[in-house]
Amino acid sequence: MGQAKCESCGMGIEKGRYCQYCADEKGNLKPFEALFSRMVDWAIKNDGKLDRASAERNTLKHMSTLPAWKDHPRVVAAQQS
C-alpha cells in the first residue's frame, strides 16, 4: 500500500487529508495565498537558479494536479493563460 499524499502540496503523510504545513491546528486547510507563498519560497530555496516568476508558474502548475487546489480560481486562470 502506498503512502498517502497531502491533498494540498503532495507531500507524503501518514493519515488525514493535509500535512502539518498545510493544515491549521484543527486540521483545516490554510488559506490559498499563505500556502502558495510558502510553496513558491520553498521552490526558490531548493533551486537557486529559479526566479520568482518561474517559481510561481511552476507552483501553480503543480497545484493544478492537487485535489485541494485544482478548481481554485487562481490555479484555473493560470492554466488558461
N, C-alpha and C positions, 0 to 999 in steps of 0.2 A: 504494500500500500504506500503511495507517495505522500510526501509531506504536504500539508495544506499550505495555501498561499494567502497572504493578506489581499483582500479584495480592493484595497486602496493603492498599495505600492508594489505588490508582487513578492514581497519578502516571505521567506518560509516561516511558518508559525506552527505551533503545536495544536492549538484549538481556537475556536472563535472565528469571526469574520475579519478582524483587523488586528494588526500588530500593535505593540506597545507605543510605537511612534505615531501611528495614525488614529488611535483611539484616545478619548479622554478617560478620566478616572472612572467613569461609569460605563465604559465600553462603547460609547457613541463615537461615530466618525467625526473627526475635527473638520473645521471649515476648509473648503477647497483652496482658498488663497494661502492659508497657512501651510498646508501640505504641499501645494505646488511650489511655493517659495523654498521650502525645505528640500524638496526633490531636486530643484534647479541648483541650489547651493551644493548639494551632495554631488551632483554630476560635475560641476565645475571643480570641486575639490579633488575628485577622483580622476579627472582628465585635465591636466594643467594646460593643455592646448585649446580647450573648448572655451569659446567666448559666450557671454550671457545669452545673446540672441539664439545661438545654436543650441545651447543647453535648454532654453525654453521650448524651442521647436521639438527637440528630441523628447523632452519630458511630456509635452502634450501628445506626441505620437504614442509614447509608452502608456500614458493614462487612457488613451482610446482603447486599449486592449484589456482594461481592468473593469470589472463589474461596477465598482463604486463610481466611476467617472465617465464611462463610455457615452452616456447620454447628457453629460453636463454641457450647458450651452457654450462655454469657452472651448471645451475639447472638440465639440461638434464643429464649431466655427473654424477652428484651426485645420480640421480635416477637409473642409470645403474650400480652403484657400490655396 
